[in-house]
Amino acid sequence: MLNYLKAMRPHQWAKNLLIFSPWFFAQKWSDKTALLRCLVGFIVFSLLASGVYLLNDIKDLKYDKTHPEKKSRPLASGSINKKTSTYLALLLISFSLSVTYFLGVKSFYIEILYLILNLAYSLKLKQIPYLDLLLLSTFYLIRVYYGSGIATIKVSHTFFLFILFIFYSLASAKRYSELAVTKEDKISNRGYKKKSLTVLKLSGLFSGYTSVALFIFYLFNPATYRLYPHKLIFDLISPILLFWMTNIWKDTLSGKLHSDPVIHAISDKKSLLTLILILSMLTYSSGLLL
């Protein structure tokens, strides 16, 4: 049973905390209904993502068995059954879609879109260089759309663009790290070759610093800015985010990045402290802690 739970990759559920971002940034903290819907949405979306992970592992089973790290995954190592894993994946996906349908048709369609794009990514699109980066960042964008729909909270287009660009940068860092450490000329099961390193670095840095600029535009938009009465601390968030992005790419270029930058961001001490600091400053600036 524990091996099946491990195959569901619960450590990846941290990514689904983005579902709470519309509720958090709109400062709907007193709206308990919206919070409860986000909480339920977080659970069912996590189950959907786990079902997709299982299907992806089933599809990539032959490749994963020869991969130095992925061969230890429960399915690749033979510690769980392929047939049972398929049934479990379908059960998780069906349950998630069913619950979400009752929460709202809009969120249901967003989950369907996430599922279709993930299946297309697993079957073919992840082998197309740079398109795979756009899809990976879109998966995070969908989480924010899902949170917006399930909590019925409108989110600015600038914030959506910020999410798209920051996760495009992190996806570029992920591919750069994988390509930099491989002894072959290319990444197996991907379309990248060693000559792609420069483009990945430049596109990753550009999209990363663009995301910082977009976050500044979002914060200083009049509709957002007036939500925060304590401007001094609020104004310090942008340089901290700039430091964090620089540190992520410093770790990437020096070979210290975790294979998954999002996991790195919540496990690396500097990144985790930076994230906590930014969220605390936003909360304080809003006046909630006073």
C-alpha positions in Angstrom: 0.0 0.0 0.0 2.8 2.4 0.9 4.4 1.8 -2.5 1.2 2.8 -4.3 1.0 5.9 -2.2 4.7 6.7 -3.1 3.8 6.2 -6.8 1.1 8.8 -6.4 4.0 11.3 -5.6 2.3 13.1 -2.7 5.5 15.3 -2.4 4.4 16.9 -5.7 1.1 18.0 -4.2 2.9 21.1 -2.9 2.6 22.5 -6.4 -1.1 22.5 -6.1 -0.9 25.1 -3.3 -1.2 27.6 -6.3 -4.9 26.8 -6.1 -5.0 29.0 -3.0 -3.2 32.0 -4.7 -6.4 33.7 -6.0 -7.9 33.5 -2.5 -4.7 34.7 -0.9 -3.8 37.6 -3.2 -7.4 38.9 -3.4 -7.3 39.0 0.5 -10.5 37.0 0.8 -9.3 35.6 4.2 -12.6 36.1 5.9 -14.4 34.3 3.1 -14.6 30.8 4.7 -16.6 29.4 1.9 -14.0 30.3 -0.7 -11.3 28.9 1.6 -13.2 25.6 2.0 -13.8 25.3 -1.7 -10.1 25.9 -2.3 -9.2 23.2 0.2 -11.5 20.7 -1.4 -10.2 21.7 -4.8 -6.6 21.2 -3.6 -7.4 17.7 -2.5 -9.3 16.6 -5.6 -6.8 18.3 -8.0 -3.9 16.5 -6.2 -5.7 13.2 -6.7 -6.1 14.0 -10.4 -2.4 14.9 -10.7 -1.5 11.6 -9.0 -3.6 9.7 -11.5 -1.8 11.5 -14.3 1.6 10.7 -12.7 0.6 7.0 -12.6 -0.5 7.0 -16.2 2.7 8.7 -17.2 4.8 6.1 -15.3 2.9 3.3 -17.0 3.6 4.9 -20.4 7.3 5.5 -19.7 7.9 2.2 -17.9 10.4 0.8 -20.4 12.4 4.0 -20.3 12.2 4.5 -16.5 13.7 1.0 -16.0 16.9 2.1 -17.6 17.1 5.6 -16.1 19.6 5.9 -13.2 17.2 7.7 -10.9 13.7 6.8 -12.2 14.4 3.0 -12.1 13.8 3.2 -8.3 10.2 4.4 -8.8 7.7 1.8 -7.5 6.4 0.9 -10.9 9.8 0.7 -12.6 11.3 -1.3 -9.7 8.5 -3.8 -9.8 7.3 -3.1 -6.3 3.8 -2.3 -7.6 1.6 -4.0 -10.2 1.1 -2.3 -13.6 -2.6 -3.5 -13.9 -3.5 -2.3 -10.4 -1.7 1.0 -11.0 -3.8 1.5 -14.1 -7.0 0.9 -12.2 -5.9 3.2 -9.4 -5.0 5.9 -11.9 -8.5 5.7 -13.5 -10.2 5.7 -10.1 -8.3 8.8 -8.9 -9.1 10.7 -12.1 -12.7 9.7 -12.2 -13.2 10.6 -8.5 -11.5 14.0 -9.0 -13.6 14.9 -12.0 -16.8 13.8 -10.4 -16.2 16.0 -7.2 -15.1 19.0 -9.3 -18.2 18.8 -11.5 -20.4 19.4 -8.4 -18.1 22.2 -7.3 -18.6 24.1 -10.6 -18.7 23.4 -14.4 -16.0 25.9 -15.1 -13.5 24.2 -12.8 -14.6 20.8 -14.3 -13.7 22.0 -17.8 -10.3 23.3 -16.5 -9.6 19.9 -15.0 -10.5 18.3 -18.4 -8.1 20.6 -20.1 -5.3 19.8 -17.6 -5.9 16.1 -18.2 -5.9 16.4 -22.0 -2.8 18.5 -22.1 -1.0 16.1 -19.7 -1.9 13.1 -21.8 -0.8 14.9 -25.0 2.4 15.9 -23.2 3.2 12.4 -22.1 2.4 10.7 -25.4 4.3 13.1 -27.7 4.6 16.8 -26.9 7.3 16.4 -24.2 9.7 15.4 -27.0 9.3 18.7 -28.8 12.0 21.2 -27.5 10.7 24.4 -26.0 7.0 23.5 -26.6 7.4 21.2 -23.6 8.6 24.1 -21.5 5.5 26.1 -22.5 3.2 23.2 -21.6 4.9 22.7 -18.2 4.4 26.3 -17.3 0.8 26.1 -18.6 0.1 23.3 -16.1 0.9 25.7 -13.3 -1.2 28.4 -14.9 -4.1 26.0 -15.0 -3.8 25.5 -11.3 -4.3 29.2 -10.7 -7.2 29.3 -13.2 -8.7 26.3 -11.3 -8.3 28.1 -8.0 -9.9 31.2 -9.5 -12.8 29.3 -10.8 -13.5 27.1 -7.8 -13.3 30.1 -5.4 -15.2 32.4 -7.9 -12.5 35.1 -7.5 -11.3 37.2 -10.5 -7.5 37.3 -11.0 -5.7 40.0 -13.1 -4.2 39.1 -16.4 -0.8 40.4 -15.2 -0.8 37.9 -12.4 -1.6 35.1 -14.9 1.3 36.2 -17.0 3.6 36.3 -14.0 2.8 32.7 -13.3 3.4 31.7 -16.9 6.8 33.4 -17.1 8.1 32.3 -13.7 7.3 28.7 -14.3 8.7 28.8 -17.9 11.9 30.0 -16.3 11.8 27.1 -13.8 11.0 24.6 -16.5 14.0 25.9 -18.5 16.2 25.5 -15.4 15.0 21.9 -15.1 15.9 21.0 -18.7 19.2 22.9 -18.4 20.1 20.9 -15.3 19.2 17.5 -16.9 21.1 18.3 -20.0 24.2 19.6 -18.2 24.7 16.5 -16.1 24.1 13.9 -18.8 27.1 12.3 -20.4 25.3 11.8 -23.7 24.8 14.5 -26.3 21.1 14.6 -25.6 18.5 13.8 -23.0 16.9 10.5 -23.5 13.2 10.7 -24.4 13.5 14.4 -25.0 14.5 16.5 -28.0 17.3 18.5 -26.4 20.9 18.3 -27.3 24.0 19.8 -25.7 23.9 22.7 -28.1 20.5 23.6 -26.5 22.2 24.7 -23.3 22.7 28.3 -24.4 19.2 28.8 -25.6 17.8 27.2 -22.4 20.0 29.5 -20.3 19.0 32.6 -22.1 15.3 31.9 -22.4 15.3 30.8 -18.7 17.0 34.0 -17.5 14.9 36.2 -19.8 11.6 34.7 -18.7 12.7 34.7 -15.0 13.5 38.4 -14.9 10.4 39.2 -17.0 8.3 37.4 -14.4 9.9 39.7 -11.7 8.9 42.7 -13.8 5.4 41.4 -14.2 5.1 40.8 -10.5 6.1 44.4 -9.9 3.5 45.6 -12.4 0.9 43.5 -10.6 1.8 44.7 -7.2 1.8 48.4 -8.2 -1.4 48.2 -10.2 -3.8 50.7 -8.4 -6.3 47.9 -7.8 -3.7 45.8 -6.0 -1.7 48.5 -4.4 -4.6 50.0 -2.4 -5.2 46.6 -0.8 -1.9 47.1 1.1 -2.0 49.9 3.7 1.6 49.3 4.8 3.6 50.3 1.7 7.1 50.3 3.1 7.4 46.6 3.7 5.3 46.0 0.7 7.8 47.8 -1.5 10.7 45.5 -0.3 9.1 42.4 -1.9 10.3 43.1 -5.4 14.1 43.1 -4.7 13.7 40.0 -2.6 12.0 38.2 -5.5 14.8 39.4 -7.7 17.4 37.9 -5.3 15.4 34.6 -5.3 15.3 34.3 -9.1 19.1 35.1 -9.3 19.8 32.5 -6.7 17.8 29.8 -8.5 19.7 30.4 -11.7 23.0 30.6 -9.8 22.3 27.1 -8.4 21.2 25.9 -11.9 24.4 27.1 -13.6 26.6 25.7 -10.9 24.9 22.3 -11.0 23.4 22.5 -7.5 19.7 22.6 -8.6 17.4 19.7 -7.7 16.0 17.8 -10.7 12.7 19.6 -10.0 13.1 23.3 -9.4 9.8 23.6 -7.7 10.8 21.0 -5.2 14.1 22.7 -4.9 12.4 26.0 -4.1 10.5 24.5 -1.2 13.4 22.3 0.1 16.4 24.6 -0.3 16.8 26.7 2.8 17.5 30.0 1.1 14.6 29.5 -1.3 12.2 28.4 1.4 13.1 31.3 3.7 12.7 33.7 0.8 9.2 32.3 0.0 8.1 32.5 3.6 9.5 36.1 3.9 7.6 37.3 0.8 4.3 35.7 2.0 4.8 37.1 5.5 5.5 40.6 4.1 2.4 40.5 1.9 0.3 39.4 4.8 1.7 42.1 7.1 1.4 44.8 4.5 -2.2 44.0 4.1 -2.8 44.7 7.8 -3.9 41.2 8.6 -1.2 40.7 11.3 -2.0 44.0 13.1 
